[in-house]
Amino acid sequence: MTQTYSSLALADPLKRAVADMGYETMTPIQEQAIPVVLAGQDVMGAAQTGTGKTAAFALPLLQRLLKHENASASPARHPVRALVLLPTRELADQVAQQVALYAKYTQLHSAVVFGGVDIKPQIEALRRGVEVLVATPGRLLDHIEARSAVLTQVEYVVLDEADRMLDIGFLPDLQRILSHLPKQGRTTLLFSATFSPEIRRLAASYLHDPVVIEVARPNAAAATVDQHFYWVDAGDKRRALKQILRDRNLGQAFVFVNSKLGCARLARALERDGLKTTALHGDKSQDERLKSLDAFKRGAVDLLVATDVAARGLDIKDVPAVFNYDVPFNPEDYVHRIGRTGRAGASGLAVTLATRDDQRSLADLEKLLKQKIEPEPLNYAEERPDIHRQGRFNEGHRHWSRRADEEEAPRPSRRRALPPAALPADPFFDHPYEPPAPGAEPPAWEQRPRPARSNLSANIKPKRKVAALFKAGGAPETAHDASSA
């Protein structure tokens, strides 16, 4: 039987906040994790993305921190007592917003720090005092070195999307951060959608007798997501994407690609096709990334073309579909990508466009999902007559290619045909060769005087005559004497 939030032992301010957000029944991860965290035990929780892990750790943490709430304006009365670490800036901003909504009827303060933006406002917020600090590892280390973040009174540590933090090389930063935390009396919570051997070793190092919660088979996609795989040519991917959008009447969708350059190029191409599109990748400034994400949340754009920076934890309601324009290099990223749809029990669609070069990646994905993947061919509909088809296109490759259904038609030349130019006649070359007559005068180039032969070697320089400056003994100085002197 599904448990309701009204049956939880939460304080009235938290229950009011939960009611304002429309929460009624708990998800499986929330139902199992919240009582354990309320009891003060370490947790190692695994669940598919989109199942409400944020509420699973945020609500019990706030409940346990209520004993520290006070109305004092002194920063010393509001030290950091709960630290939440996340791999990406967008996810950190999202979790911080959720925590602020949960705590809006309490006197607990929260703040978020991440890179890509000005650090001064973050320093000012930390100096005013916060009980809950949400951060990315790199920017948190900057605050630790600047002494604007003091972590000596931290009681709770949450590592969310821990596998992603290890994938992008945050393990040394995590070890440095955890070295600044109290060694005793600390509760550590580790949540992730996928558990790898590295994650289990990390849990063994920093968690004390954790309660392992696995509400579903690890590395499994949500059952509410309808998955489809199609064989397409590399040059037909954009055409296939537009046709599926049109055939299924999809209003919004995530479109995931593997590279930042390919992300930017695809977004521009879809914009030229008349689709409202925005791009989200690591080369954009943080302000641009947040604006793109906000525009997609508000429905101002239809397609969010993104790299895997948007594949983790982003909670956007009612996104009907996810497209894997490129098959991910890491099979675990597939689970996180398609988790952007079908969230909180809703149905969703996941479409993967695979080429013949992706067969090895598909085999790795079969091993992860433990199911057979058989891509089906995609039948293209006839093009509408009001759309002018361009002859050639470029999908981000180095060469231009032509669609298979288009024939190479000769292009009419715009230049006027000119008659061939007449070459000038030269009588010397037109006259046939005749040998010289006997006794005829030799040509001019053979009449030049030849230098006289000398018995001296060609390597010996002749003596040079110079003017005499002085006369010795009244006798005139000869050129030979001058040169020998």
Secondary structure, DSSP 8 states (H G I E B T S, - for coil): ---BGGGS---HHHHHHHHHTT--B--HHHHHHHHHHHTT--EEEE--TTS-HHHHHHHHHHHHHGGG------GGGS---EEEE-SSHHHHHHHHHHHHHHTTTSS--EEEE-SSS-SHHHHHHHHT--SEEEE-HHHHHHHHHTT----TT--EEEEETHHHHHHTT-HHHHHHHHHTS-SSS-EEEEEES---HHHHHHHHHH-SS-EEEESS-TT---TTEEEEEEE--GGGHHHHHHHHHHHTT-S-EEEE-S-HHHHHHHHHHHHHTT--EEEE-TTS-HHHHHHHHHHHHHTS-SEEEE-GGGSSS---TT--EEEESS--SSHHHHHHHHTTSSGGG--EEEEEEE-GGGHHHHHHHHHHHTS----EE-------TTS---SEE-SSSSS-EE-TT---------S-----------HHHHS------TT----GGG-S------SS-TTS--------S--BTTB---HHHHHH-
